[in-house]
Amino acid sequence: MAIDARIRELGNRHRSLDEAIQQELHRPSADPLKLREMKRRKLRLKEELHQLSAQA
C-alpha cells in the first residue's frame, strides 16, 4: 500500500513539473537554466516511478 501511495505522489509531482515546464516554455523570455533543472527533476521522478512500478 505504501508503494502505491508513493507512486501516486510521484505521478502528481511529475505532472506538476510538466505543467510548470510548459508554462515556462510559453513565456517570451523562458529561462533555459530553470527549464533544464525542471527537466532534470522530472526525469529523476520518472526514473523513480519506473523503479517503484517494477516493485509493485
N, C-alpha and C positions, 0 to 999 in steps of 0.2 A: 504493500500500500504506500509506503513512504517513497518508493521509487516512482510510482505513478504520479504522486503529488509533485515530486521534483521535476519530472518530465513536463508536467503542465506548467509549472512555474517557469522553467527554461523556455518553453514554447512561447509563453506570453512575453517574456523578455526579448526573445528573438524577433517576434512580430513588432514589438515596440521599437526596437532598434531599426528594423526595416522601414518603418514609417518615418522615423527621425532621419534616416539616410535619404529617403525620397524627398522629404521636406527640404533638407539641406541642398540636394541636387537642383531643386527648382528655385532656389534663391538666386538672384542675379550675381551675387558675389559669394559663391559657395567656397567654404574654407577647405582646401584639399587636405590639410593635416587633420582636421576634425573628421572629415569623411574617411580617411584612411584608418584612423583609430576606431571609429564606429564599425567599419567593415571588419577590422581585426577582432573586435569584441563579438560581433555577430558570428564570425567563423568559429571562434572558440566555443560559443554557445551551441552552435550546430554540431561541432565535434563531440561535445559533452552529451548532447541529446542522443546522438548515434550510439555512443558507448552505453548510456543508460538503457536505451531501447533494446540493445542486444542482451542486456542482463534480464530485462523484464519478461 
